């Protein structure tokens, strides 16, 4: 191909760069459109913390109360495993990965299933597995519950909010202590003078709690303490919201407290007590009642009240347009208990099973209808479902013939049993919130945690704004002292990531301007570079939105990486325009002719960078899904940079760049002075001593290989956040109370260690390193981190999120 002169190239070339320079009105319209397109893409594209990855893990649960772990394994777990294995898309088992994994515990079967990495439509496969498990349910042994299959096990909560009860305030303590003090004073006055020390063991409880059960348990404690010699001349004191045992003792407070706690665990089954009851307080003199009650920090709100509060909050948050679902963790199920006497039932010829059949026959829901009476339509409800505990007591019991004398009154259930309302006992799952008070002391509050999930394709920024609005609305009807804290806040994390990108963008623009000023020694080139980057990023956002890429941590990290590459093409185009201006071409020619002469080099360099990142598209499984946006965003950014250098850099260069006032020095002159001269001499010496230079290069290469071989490899960097978690495991037969005690000790250790670290490393922002600690006892909490899988409900497990 014959070499063409510049004039011949100018006459024959008709390309995009020339069109944009010669038709500047159209070029400006295109520039405004590109910026508007990118701005709309940025504000319209979905935003979330992590990339949306198909969850390929499901779990099947089956309860069989009373069965041993071996029976659960043989009769339940194996049938579930066989049913799941019939699906053809299960992940093949490897030393590092599993397809089906099971855990058989006393009374509980847990079976995990993981789909193959090439499965994209997980909903279809999980539905198939669910149908197979439903077919197995009739084959399970008697007493086993239905199989619960959870296919949304891997959903990550966009917001985790913990609602906790504060301790009772001073006013309520004064009111309660006054009644307790008066009752103790009256009881001791009636008992007469004592030769030894008298104490009162006081239990407080909500007014909604029935006194009968508390009084019976307290009386058992009193009699046991009398027989053990812990108390003498004791008596039971009852009052509004409290129960006490008053008596004489020779033991110190520690000995009495240890006896009460041991007696409660071994004889009274403390785990079955109403959890709203407070810990016992030992009072010596009646006037110190208020001081002693203040040390217990009794929660102000009961679990039932927290249930009502969080239910209202959850239903309110579900009204946000971006919210898909709201889950609550730590809710204690309510129950109605029937306490009966075997002898009393036998006197009427009844058995406990007769009561169960009678209640099941009554508590049914049947379809109803309506009738017209007097011009009005009245709804008919033929069902006998129970609306409360009173309805249960009003059930009519029919004993066998001859059990009742003739003419006897009808026999109601309330006449046979003692009916009381309470919580499921013992509890299977508890939630606590621990924070540091203004006095520096650690306080543990009962709590319920709400996990709020965002709909797919929504912007987490708008999600956070909607949640804030809903919270402000519901706050108006909630108690002002109710503790509501955000345990995990993805809107805040995404905002911080975007702020980090904006900070990196600003730093990049400043550095480009400074380098341009140093390299070109004029402000016009620096301004051209500074304008090119925002235009390139705007087009990148437009392309990303067009191909349905979300703004999340991977795409944001890609943009930060791309900032160093985006400026390459505009720098080359800028330098080429300046050379053509120095060569004497008018601005209308130099603005497009310079980039055109280097167009092939610019295109090949851009394609090379794009191809370097394309292998990420070949990754499969969750890793490939996680990094899917990286090569796409990088390609979009580099293509945008290429288009800017071919279209908008010539346009802006026409207006900004000017010919040099002094002719540029020739190449021979540059080789004799300044930086160019030093570099020329250095390269010349390197060529003359080339074998020595090659040897030194190989030495550094070998040294690098040795050092690299000893470095630890890690595909993903550590995801450092404000949150971390602690898992607490106890033996499989551990009770929930033992797990709670262990979790409480772990909380104390965390507080002590964090406090010591904060004192050793003081910070200007806060004196305390630990802000809060949320503990889930009896199972894992919601998935607040994609890589932190929550454990299923197990009494021997607890997780603390700090």
Beta strands, then each sheet from edge to edge (+ up, - down):
strand 1: 57-63
strand 2: 100-105
strand 3: 108-114
strand 4: 148-150
strand 5: 159-164
strand 6: 198-204
strand 7: 232-239
strand 8: 242-248
strand 9: 281-283
strand 10: 323-329
strand 11: 334-340
strand 12: 369-373
strand 13: 376-380
strand 14: 396-397
strand 15: 411-412
strand 16: 417-423
strand 17: 430-436
strand 18: 442-454
strand 19: 483-489
strand 20: 725-729
strand 21: 772-777
strand 22: 797-801
sheet 1: 2+ 3- 1+ 4-
sheet 2: 10+ 18- 5+ 19-
sheet 3: 7+ 8- 6+ 9-
sheet 4: 10+ 18- 17+ 21- 22+ 20-
sheet 5: 11+ 16-
sheet 6: 12+ 13-
sheet 7: 14+ 15-
end
